């Protein structure tokens, strides 16, 4: 049978893909022998066309199927992740809902305190002091880190439990229930630690008892008295009180009495903690009434050894150094003046340094008394040399005048220099005997009156012992240094005895 073949259709009928199979005109026409070569050539050409079309026809559906398969796998994989994530979120959400359902949070209004409208709810307080971070004399405050624990009962949070075990929660549930609004009175700064999460713990017992614990660092005011500084003892307190609920609604009390306040081993650089004790009281506000207030009292005694090294010992050495000038010759003016000025300036530096590290209080501190008394001793040592130098100059001027007038030396001047009266310097030769005539008697009376005049004058009058001694010292200025070598150390020693007996 002859099949007509059109020359224009070089490839013949191009097969279509149906169901992944191809059909093609494989039946060769029965041709006469003359046309055998032509039929074979046509068959070969069709085979070439088939070989060229076969990858195109078979690749696209396969790649499409692979893409669709990869897309389905990716979608299934991504969907699996989403489902897993959503399942995880849903499980957390369902756990939280279970907790809320267990505590019946949605069934009550926790904006009101437990037993609203009835008697005051008792809230026990328990404090553990972790550390006292700093104590500032300039700002008059202290910084303390502590664990503050609250104990109360809320029947609204009671839940059934077969093993009578408590449930513990973090800060996320605390925001949904009622907690006491305790704050720190006279607090300057405070914060709740939040690394890595907020340091808040809530523990609920089946009978409704609640333990609420929080870790806080607070900086509070401490009114200090520096009248005995640095030999002082300071008493500070941290006060806790409810902000909104007065004594008719909330009653604060120490959970375990004096054992409610516990401390770790606290070591401070400048203070020694003598006592840590709790106390309680009431605070009255004219607008809102009476409030329960709890106190954390602690007594601090200052270590004196630091100030002995930094203040007292240098001051003592400066005072003793000023006494060295008493052993230097009075004519060595540059040496004694420079030593006195150096000690005065050093004392001024010490006083300035101590005042800079202290608050500007309006009363005198113990360290001020010691520093200014020591400064006075140093200043008097400079004044002492000024007096010695002045009297030495006066003495030399008198000697110079006597050297110019040798006949002017009399008994009164001699007594002024050495404190005694020289009989050999006076003319005591007796008068000659004369017959007693009226003229002679008159002459004798006049002579006696002339002689008796000087006897009653200043040259023969005994002076007061103190004045006489002062005149002697002024005439012998080197004696001032001799007395100063004894008087200054004795007076300073007496001052130290009185000072340390009063303040130590």
QUISUL-V33912 format. One record per residue. N is the residue number from 1. RES is the residue in three letters. D_CENTER is the distance of its C-alpha to the mean C-alpha in Angstrom with 2 decimals. Layout:
N|RES|D_CENTER ; N|RES|D_CENTER
This chain:
1|UNK|115.28 ; 2|UNK|114.24 ; 3|UNK|110.79 ; 4|UNK|110.62 ; 5|UNK|107.87 ; 6|UNK|106.91 ; 7|UNK|106.28 ; 8|UNK|103.62 ; 9|UNK|101.47 ; 10|UNK|100.76 ; 11|UNK|98.52 ; 12|UNK|100.45 ; 13|UNK|98.68 ; 14|UNK|94.94 ; 15|UNK|93.82 ; 16|UNK|91.07 ; 17|UNK|88.43 ; 18|UNK|88.96 ; 19|UNK|86.83 ; 20|UNK|85.94 ; 21|UNK|89.64 ; 22|UNK|91.88 ; 23|UNK|95.53 ; 24|UNK|97.75 ; 25|UNK|101.41 ; 26|UNK|102.27 ; 27|UNK|106.04 ; 28|UNK|108.02 ; 29|UNK|111.13 ; 30|UNK|114.46 ; 31|UNK|115.53 ; 32|UNK|118.63 ; 33|UNK|118.63 ; 34|UNK|118.64 ; 35|UNK|115.38 ; 36|UNK|113.62 ; 37|UNK|111.75 ; 38|UNK|110.56 ; 39|UNK|109.29 ; 40|UNK|107.49 ; 41|UNK|105.82 ; 42|UNK|104.72 ; 43|UNK|103.34 ; 44|UNK|101.36 ; 45|UNK|99.96 ; 46|UNK|98.91 ; 47|UNK|97.21 ; 48|UNK|95.26 ; 49|UNK|94.18 ; 50|UNK|93.21 ; 51|UNK|91.14 ; 52|UNK|89.37 ; 53|UNK|88.66 ; 54|UNK|87.59 ; 55|UNK|83.92 ; 56|UNK|83.30 ; 57|UNK|84.72 ; 58|UNK|82.96 ; 59|UNK|79.55 ; 60|UNK|78.36 ; 61|UNK|78.70 ; 62|UNK|77.19 ; 63|UNK|74.17 ; 64|UNK|73.86 ; 65|UNK|73.96 ; 66|UNK|71.34 ; 67|UNK|69.09 ; 68|UNK|69.59 ; 69|UNK|68.94 ; 70|UNK|65.74 ; 71|UNK|64.66 ; 72|UNK|65.36 ; 73|UNK|63.51 ; 74|UNK|60.48 ; 75|UNK|60.64 ; 76|UNK|60.93 ; 77|UNK|58.07 ; 78|UNK|55.79 ; 79|UNK|56.91 ; 80|UNK|56.11 ; 81|UNK|52.52 ; 82|UNK|52.15 ; 83|UNK|53.74 ; 84|UNK|51.48 ; 85|UNK|48.36 ; 86|UNK|49.65 ; 87|UNK|50.60 ; 88|UNK|47.06 ; 89|UNK|45.58 ; 90|UNK|48.21 ; 91|UNK|47.51 ; 92|UNK|43.79 ; 93|UNK|44.81 ; 94|UNK|47.41 ; 95|UNK|44.95 ; 96|UNK|42.60 ; 97|UNK|45.61 ; 98|UNK|46.72 ; 99|UNK|43.41 ; 100|UNK|43.60 ; 101|UNK|47.20 ; 102|UNK|46.45 ; 103|UNK|43.88 ; 104|UNK|46.11 ; 105|UNK|43.35 ; 106|UNK|45.92 ; 107|UNK|47.90 ; 108|UNK|45.32 ; 109|UNK|43.23 ; 110|UNK|39.64 ; 111|UNK|38.53 ; 112|UNK|39.57 ; 113|UNK|38.12 ; 114|UNK|40.24 ; 115|UNK|43.06 ; 116|UNK|42.79 ; 117|UNK|44.94 ; 118|UNK|44.98 ; 119|UNK|42.86 ; 120|UNK|39.08 ; 121|UNK|37.69 ; 122|UNK|35.68 ; 123|UNK|32.37 ; 124|UNK|30.88 ; 125|UNK|27.17 ; 126|UNK|25.80 ; 127|UNK|22.11 ; 128|UNK|20.80 ; 129|UNK|17.17 ; 130|UNK|16.21 ; 131|UNK|12.76 ; 132|UNK|9.83 ; 133|UNK|7.03 ; 134|UNK|4.11 ; 135|UNK|5.41 ; 136|UNK|5.28 ; 137|UNK|8.94 ; 138|UNK|9.52 ; 139|UNK|8.87 ; 140|UNK|9.99 ; 141|UNK|8.35 ; 142|UNK|7.16 ; 143|UNK|7.20 ; 144|UNK|10.42 ; 145|UNK|12.95 ; 146|UNK|16.52 ; 147|UNK|20.18 ; 148|UNK|21.89 ; 149|UNK|25.67 ; 150|UNK|28.42 ; 151|UNK|32.01 ; 152|UNK|34.95 ; 153|UNK|38.52 ; 154|UNK|40.03 ; 155|UNK|43.76 ; 156|UNK|43.89 ; 157|UNK|42.15 ; 158|UNK|44.49 ; 159|UNK|46.50 ; 160|UNK|49.40 ; 161|UNK|48.72 ; 162|UNK|51.23 ; 163|UNK|48.78 ; 164|UNK|46.32 ; 165|UNK|43.35 ; 166|UNK|40.26 ; 167|UNK|39.24 ; 168|UNK|35.71 ; 169|UNK|34.48 ; 170|UNK|31.41 ; 171|UNK|29.86 ; 172|UNK|33.11 ; 173|UNK|34.99 ; 174|UNK|32.25 ; 175|UNK|32.79 ; 176|UNK|36.45 ; 177|UNK|36.29 ; 178|UNK|34.96 ; 179|UNK|31.58 ; 180|UNK|29.90 ; 181|UNK|27.67 ; 182|UNK|24.90 ; 183|UNK|21.81 ; 184|UNK|18.75 ; 185|UNK|19.43 ; 186|UNK|16.94 ; 187|UNK|14.82 ; 188|UNK|13.01 ; 189|UNK|12.65 ; 190|UNK|14.10 ; 191|UNK|16.13 ; 192|UNK|18.64 ; 193|UNK|18.51 ; 194|UNK|21.54 ; 195|UNK|22.00 ; 196|UNK|24.85 ; 197|UNK|25.98 ; 198|UNK|24.43 ; 199|UNK|23.33 ; 200|UNK|25.84 ; 201|UNK|28.75 ; 202|UNK|31.79 ; 203|UNK|34.43 ; 204|UNK|37.69 ; 205|UNK|40.31 ; 206|UNK|44.04 ; 207|UNK|44.24 ; 208|UNK|41.56 ; 209|UNK|38.63 ; 210|UNK|35.38 ; 211|UNK|32.09 ; 212|UNK|29.29 ; 213|UNK|26.01 ; 214|UNK|22.90 ; 215|UNK|19.55 ; 216|UNK|16.66 ; 217|UNK|12.89 ; 218|UNK|12.07 ; 219|UNK|9.51 ; 220|UNK|11.62 ; 221|UNK|12.42 ; 222|UNK|12.85 ; 223|UNK|15.44 ; 224|UNK|14.99 ; 225|UNK|17.97 ; 226|UNK|17.63 ; 227|UNK|21.39 ; 228|UNK|21.30 ; 229|UNK|18.21 ; 230|UNK|17.68 ; 231|UNK|20.24 ; 232|UNK|18.72 ; 233|UNK|18.19 ; 234|UNK|15.95 ; 235|UNK|17.14 ; 236|UNK|15.12 ; 237|UNK|16.69 ; 238|UNK|16.45 ; 239|UNK|19.71 ; 240|UNK|21.88 ; 241|UNK|24.91 ; 242|UNK|27.49 ; 243|UNK|27.46 ; 244|UNK|31.18 ; 245|UNK|33.07 ; 246|UNK|33.71 ; 247|UNK|35.12 ; 248|UNK|38.53 ; 249|UNK|37.36 ; 250|UNK|34.47 ; 251|UNK|33.73 ; 252|UNK|30.37 ; 253|UNK|30.52 ; 254|UNK|28.95 ; 255|UNK|30.94 ; 256|UNK|31.49 ; 257|UNK|30.79 ; 258|UNK|28.49 ; 259|UNK|28.49 ; 260|UNK|26.84 ; 261|UNK|23.34 ; 262|UNK|22.77 ; 263|UNK|19.90 ; 264|UNK|19.71 ; 265|UNK|19.16 ; 266|UNK|15.52 ; 267|UNK|14.56 ; 268|UNK|11.56 ; 269|UNK|11.42 ; 270|UNK|11.83 ; 271|UNK|13.15 ; 272|UNK|16.21 ; 273|UNK|16.76 ; 274|UNK|20.14 ; 275|UNK|20.96 ; 276|UNK|20.29 ; 277|UNK|22.93 ; 278|UNK|23.89 ; 279|UNK|25.88 ; 280|UNK|27.51 ; 281|UNK|29.00 ; 282|UNK|30.31 ; 283|UNK|28.98 ; 284|UNK|31.54 ; 285|UNK|31.61 ; 286|UNK|34.70 ; 287|UNK|35.31 ; 288|UNK|34.76 ; 289|UNK|35.25 ; 290|UNK|33.66 ; 291|UNK|30.97 ; 292|UNK|29.94 ; 293|UNK|26.37 ; 294|UNK|24.63 ; 295|UNK|21.92 ; 296|UNK|19.53 ; 297|UNK|19.21 ; 298|UNK|17.37 ; 299|UNK|17.67 ; 300|UNK|15.32 ; 301|UNK|17.07 ; 302|UNK|15.51 ; 303|UNK|16.91 ; 304|UNK|19.15 ; 305|UNK|20.22 ; 306|UNK|17.44 ; 307|UNK|18.38 ; 308|UNK|21.99 ; 309|UNK|21.86 ; 310|UNK|19.95 ; 311|UNK|21.47 ; 312|UNK|24.33 ; 313|UNK|26.40 ; 314|UNK|26.49 ; 315|UNK|27.45 ; 316|UNK|30.21 ; 317|UNK|31.51 ; 318|UNK|31.77 ; 319|UNK|33.73 ; 320|UNK|36.02 ; 321|UNK|36.51 ; 322|UNK|37.76 ; 323|UNK|40.43 ; 324|UNK|41.95 ; 325|UNK|43.69 ; 326|UNK|45.85 ; 327|UNK|47.57 ; 328|UNK|48.17 ; 329|UNK|51.54 ; 330|UNK|51.60 ; 331|UNK|53.47 ; 332|UNK|50.68 ; 333|UNK|49.10 ; 334|UNK|46.91 ; 335|UNK|45.40 ; 336|UNK|44.51 ; 337|UNK|43.25 ; 338|UNK|41.01 ; 339|UNK|39.54 ; 340|UNK|38.83 ; 341|UNK|37.23 ; 342|UNK|35.03 ; 343|UNK|33.63 ; 344|UNK|33.10 ; 345|UNK|31.13 ; 346|UNK|28.99 ; 347|UNK|28.15 ; 348|UNK|27.28 ; 349|UNK|24.83 ; 350|UNK|23.11 ; 351|UNK|22.92 ; 352|UNK|21.54 ; 353|UNK|18.74 ; 354|UNK|17.65 ; 355|UNK|17.97 ; 356|UNK|15.88 ; 357|UNK|12.69 ; 358|UNK|13.53 ; 359|UNK|14.05 ; 360|UNK|17.65 ; 361|UNK|19.21 ; 362|UNK|22.98 ; 363|UNK|23.77 ; 364|UNK|24.17 ; 365|UNK|21.76 ; 366|UNK|23.21 ; 367|UNK|21.93 ; 368|UNK|23.60 ; 369|UNK|26.82 ; 370|UNK|26.90 ; 371|UNK|26.13 ; 372|UNK|28.63 ; 373|UNK|31.23 ; 374|UNK|30.99 ; 375|UNK|31.25 ; 376|UNK|34.34 ; 377|UNK|35.92 ; 378|UNK|35.47 ; 379|UNK|36.88 ; 380|UNK|39.81 ; 381|UNK|40.68 ; 382|UNK|41.20 ; 383|UNK|43.25 ; 384|UNK|45.26 ; 385|UNK|46.40 ; 386|UNK|47.30 ; 387|UNK|49.52 ; 388|UNK|51.05 ; 389|UNK|51.83 ; 390|UNK|53.38 ; 391|UNK|55.61 ; 392|UNK|56.64 ; 393|UNK|57.78 ; 394|UNK|59.71 ; 395|UNK|61.34 ; 396|UNK|62.44 ; 397|UNK|63.88 ; 398|UNK|65.93 ; 399|UNK|67.24 ; 400|UNK|68.18 ; 401|UNK|70.13 ; 402|UNK|71.91 ; 403|UNK|72.85 ; 404|UNK|74.47 ; 405|UNK|76.27 ; 406|UNK|77.37 ; 407|UNK|79.79 ; 408|UNK|77.15 ; 409|UNK|75.66 ; 410|UNK|76.39 ; 411|UNK|75.51 ; 412|UNK|72.69 ; 413|UNK|70.82 ; 414|UNK|71.39 ; 415|UNK|69.96 ; 416|UNK|66.92 ; 417|UNK|66.17 ; 418|UNK|66.78 ; 419|UNK|66.96 ; 420|UNK|70.65 ; 421|UNK|73.94 ; 422|UNK|76.49 ; 423|UNK|80.06 ; 424|UNK|81.63 ; 425|UNK|80.27 ; 426|UNK|82.34 ; 427|UNK|86.07 ; 428|UNK|87.38 ; 429|UNK|91.14 ; 430|UNK|93.45 ; 431|UNK|95.71 ; 432|UNK|99.54 ; 433|UNK|101.67 ; 434|UNK|103.67 ; 435|UNK|106.46 ; 436|UNK|105.49 ; 437|UNK|107.03 ; 438|UNK|105.83 ; 439|UNK|104.72 ; 440|UNK|103.10 ; 441|UNK|101.33 ; 442|UNK|100.02 ; 443|UNK|98.90 ; 444|UNK|97.34 ; 445|UNK|95.47 ; 446|UNK|94.25 ; 447|UNK|93.23 ; 448|UNK|91.54 ; 449|UNK|89.71 ; 450|UNK|88.66 ; 451|UNK|87.51 ; 452|UNK|85.78 ; 453|UNK|83.67 ; 454|UNK|81.41 ; 455|UNK|81.20 ; 456|UNK|79.50 ; 457|UNK|77.41 ; 458|UNK|73.93 ; 459|UNK|74.98 ; 460|UNK|76.01 ; 461|UNK|73.46 ; 462|UNK|70.84 ; 463|UNK|67.27 ; 464|UNK|64.40 ; 465|UNK|62.80 ; 466|UNK|59.25 ; 467|UNK|60.58 ; 468|UNK|62.77 ; 469|UNK|59.84 ; 470|UNK|57.70 ; 471|UNK|60.65 ; 472|UNK|61.01 ; 473|UNK|57.36 ; 474|UNK|57.58 ; 475|UNK|60.73 ; 476|UNK|59.10 ; 477|UNK|55.62 ; 478|UNK|54.89 ; 479|UNK|54.61 ; 480|UNK|51.37 ; 481|UNK|49.56 ; 482|UNK|51.16 ; 483|UNK|49.86 ; 484|UNK|46.36 ; 485|UNK|46.03 ; 486|UNK|46.31 ; 487|UNK|44.93 ; 488|UNK|41.54 ; 489|UNK|40.43 ; 490|UNK|41.78 ; 491|UNK|40.06 ; 492|UNK|36.69 ; 493|UNK|37.12 ; 494|UNK|37.98 ; 495|UNK|34.89 ; 496|UNK|32.64 ; 497|UNK|34.51 ; 498|UNK|34.06 ; 499|UNK|30.36 ; 500|UNK|29.32 ; 501|UNK|31.70 ; 502|UNK|30.11 ; 503|UNK|26.37 ; 504|UNK|26.30
